[in-house]
């Protein structure tokens, strides 16, 4: 499986797109923001594999940037969703599936006493902030510098088209830094509504950091003292690391949690889960969307969470992630590269040492594409339960060839 | 078809939901915000009919609050979407369907030179505002008092959990009132970014108003003079009145338009369409979402728009709307009620004269439910192309019985 970088079908589609779409493509999947050599368009996906518009096949380590958790086109999940579509996905209200899914959230997520459902991760984080303000009557939201919480003015990584007032009540601190958090709390004075944290530090183009349990406990105790909400943004990591919520193993319970991505194995859904203390605020705010009550995505989520609870899917993903990480470490060593592999193995991050302009990472990922594996040079990646040992080993063989091809960049 | 108001299955589901969902239900489909007697849960939908959790069948005039345009479970639309799901809906980038859909938007919508796709109507209106600010470098957004543009802090009909700063740059005016608009423009000074208008005035619990073409031309000329963006919020009306955009017949072209609801006949999708003048701003902002690039909803939209362009579906909906309106006028007259029927016939609004507390409307709609038609006492309704003359006539018979039942409220 070796592909030519020549992908005329992709170029043709991109040329057509450039005439009718801003920049030919917008958002996080725009390849100009990823690196050279990436195909912009795809033609199909299955299990842990994707095919570009030209028909080139890749072992995929982005999983559609998270949603693919149990394999693209997981038969059980899709069957559950398609049964709802055959019955009529949308209606003038929800079906029983909404109740079942909310009950399943409450049964499954360690801090959840209730849940509500939406479509985008940004819907969920924005609603958490609104609920925190409604519950506390306070305004300030503490956000870690560099954390991604969505793509609307209050939290977008871009400030183009954003006004100062959109972020008037956002105060920044550094993730895992208790002193910095204390300073932000002091700056909030008696107006602290919430501390908002991603499950772990998974910022773009930076080594990942697991949360320091002592830091999480400190944040929890601030919220206990002040009445502010501790919000877990579990959009990216949720259901991939731990079905109970990504902080369950740290024994720190947030007041509110935001979910999306893997929640329904690719069917569009997001959720807010919350504790009883946040129920009053959640009951008073208004949040809604035209497609939020469709039952297909809810049925997909019920099946996804069911599989996670009844099978060893998450343990398998973790084992495959460890195999991937160990293999990469060994390959890098063999070629004399120092590789930073950080964060949970299920969501790998690869960074080459002494590569500030990503010259090595971009060259490596472009070479990897030619050998049939789809990696990302500066964003965390994702594994899914469809990755088997053979897929990982095949990917590692490809990575070995790709690293050999770029060995001349070592220490250059 | 006469139902008992006793719906034990609905009560049972609502009791379960009340334990795990804020208020048992959130958002616009929460029946406590609609009126007494409404079923909260549904079990299936087909064509122009919906079934509640108990299995009671209704001829439906809400169309899932807009998304149902060509009939629930439209076979052609669903087949197009399901083919994409069979192929893998999501991926690390879009499929060719994104390009096809953007090209179709540009070919179809009279002012569109480009398009981008999202999931919620609120995504689209928020992005229009952000693009307007990015393009103009100005901040003030003029919004008609009482218009609904979404459910996030800058525009939500609720201010619970919303800060003053969220709306710092929103200036209100009255729809169709040029003097009021001029005052808002003056208040914006040299900081005017956009004038945001719904396709027509379709505010809750208020007679609908078609836009005054002279008012639209006035708004257009202000934007031409100042460089501000004229934004058409076509989320609710888009593709139901005119496939070219809801202002095409008024010959006023907005700079930006927001779409959702009927865009893909119930498959979750939203869109922003824009003119060349807005392309630079659209190319600079960052907006994205985890599920925005799935091809199933895009294929559904391509098929939906194709059907609208190739068949007389919209003319049929208009004819059915006229039959519904004429029938209702005659029934009301027969029972001595004065009924206000306003706005486009495709999106009927029924209001009883001298009914400030909705006592008559609520009693009528509850009675109508018993006779098997699902109406709304204070929100505009929607027709779809699956409504046939027989359905309308059957609904009118039911409405006649319902109005007879509430005749004692006349002039009370």
Interface residues (C-beta under 8 A of the other chain):
Chain A: X13 X16 X17 X19 X20 X21 X22 X23 X25 X26 X27 X28 X29 X31 X39 X40 X41 X42 X43 X44 X45 X46 X50 X53 X60 X62 X64 X65 X66 X67 X68 X72 X73 X78 X82 X85 X86 X87 X88 X89 X90 X91 X92 X93 X94 X95 X96 X98 X99 X102 X103 X105 X106 X113 X114 X115 X116 X119 X120 X121 X122 X123 X126 X129 X130 X131 X132 X133 X134 X139 X151 X152 X153 X154 X156 X157 X158 X160 X161 X162 X163 X165 X166 X168 X169 X235 X260 X261 X266 X267 X268 X279 X281 X282 X283 X284 X285 X286 X287 X288 X289 X290 X291 X292 X293 X294 X297 X374
Chain B: X13 X16 X17 X20 X21 X22 X23 X25 X26 X27 X28 X29 X31 X39 X40 X41 X42 X43 X44 X45 X46 X50 X53 X60 X62 X64 X65 X66 X67 X68 X72 X73 X78 X82 X85 X86 X87 X88 X89 X90 X91 X92 X93 X94 X95 X96 X98 X99 X102 X103 X105 X106 X113 X114 X115 X116 X119 X120 X121 X122 X123 X126 X129 X130 X131 X132 X133 X134 X139 X151 X152 X153 X154 X156 X157 X158 X160 X161 X162 X163 X165 X166 X168 X169 X235 X260 X261 X266 X267 X268 X279 X281 X282 X283 X284 X285 X286 X287 X288 X289 X290 X291 X292 X293 X294 X297 X374
